[in-house]
């Protein structure tokens, strides 16, 4: 079973920041927080990952609480193309650790 | 930018027939995976593969399923005798030893 919990759905106005929360209270010390998204039935797309420090890339920012029990994915300026299901997953960085997908958060960006 | 490719994009087959789904992982990746997603449901892990052998498999991956890396580039999933409940999107993924998994676009399998 997935080790994360996320709200089932969220709305965001185009151009505004989308803040997607995730709880992972049982995360272990060597597990990273990964975020993926899935647009329609396309293959999941990697967004970002982090261990304990905040991370930023060209797609998003990841804020991880100091106790590592929760995190927030931030899309700074959401567009209609960001409408997708967003998955928060904990996984070890190294080797063959599989991804265990939950039900994710369905983000709807509206004009 | 390198990407995982999958063929065919859509496969229609009759119940009881064998199907082979093909994937070309990113060239310098060492770990390979198959996942499936039944319509409206979660993405589910099927199997992981490293160093020419299965590393882990889920309960879904029973004797009807097999994987193979027949050459240096392809990674295949075979279903020996398809059932109606095998209808799903099948995703291939790959990663190096220390990075995120990259997914292919998927193969939609329809079993009639």
Interface residues (C-beta under 8 A of the other chain):
Chain A: X34 X38 X41 X42 X43 X44 X45 X46 X49 X87 X93 X94 X95 X96 X98 X99 X100 X101 X102 X103
Chain B: X4 X31 X33 X35 X37 X39 X42 X43 X44 X45 X48 X50 X55 X56 X89 X91 X93 X97 X98 X100 X101 X102 X103 X104 X105 X106 X108
